[in-house]
């Protein structure tokens, strides 16, 4: 990204250069760094633009095109949102600007702590689910509560009651579709296993097809343990195991039958890595 920071580069381009799917790169980068790759590129450009404004006489219109903006207005808006001042004001002396340094890769000792998981084989199944779309960036925004808010709204609207009445199932699934480069949004659903073929009005059928899964317990008393477990999946399990994650539905499973202290389970679709 740094080698092409002023070129029209996206996270799909970076994923392609790394020979990994855009979905896996987007999600792993977001979970490890706390931001999306596109956010990183945007922040680096605006930081560099702030320094160049002080050190050069380049016009704002030329600065806008140089740093990837189609118009001076869009550049000014982004610059002001990032630095807190307009480009013209930034040229004055004694104005504070933000510095966003490049990421550095450092080797540090990790591991040595057991991470429990199990491998499950499971036949494809269908869920009756309430489904909404969420922005791709929401998976990495600090403090973002879009999905927890969705769960809250579903509870208040009687969705859990409707699902249990229609399917006779008590276990709830929080299913997440892969992020696609063709869309700025991904789908997330809350559902229960369904044997029928016609969905209840206002609900959707969600086909879960993968057959091999890695399963991880999220131990804790609140949803924070889910993010912690995802971080360990991407930073420890996937790099260190013989499995790779598939571009397909993953889900959280919530059940009253879980042991005390288990908030939910995360199920990720996997396959053996090529040797």
PyMOL commands that set and color helices and strands:
alter all, ss='L'
color gray80, all
select helices_A, chain A and resi 2-4+11-18+22-33+37-55+60-66+72-83+87-90+136-139+146-156+159-167+224-240
alter helices_A, ss='H'
color red, helices_A
select strands_A, chain A and resi 118-121+125-135+172-176+185-193+204-208+212-219+243-245+250-254+262-272
alter strands_A, ss='S'
color yellow, strands_A
deselect
rebuild
show_as cartoon
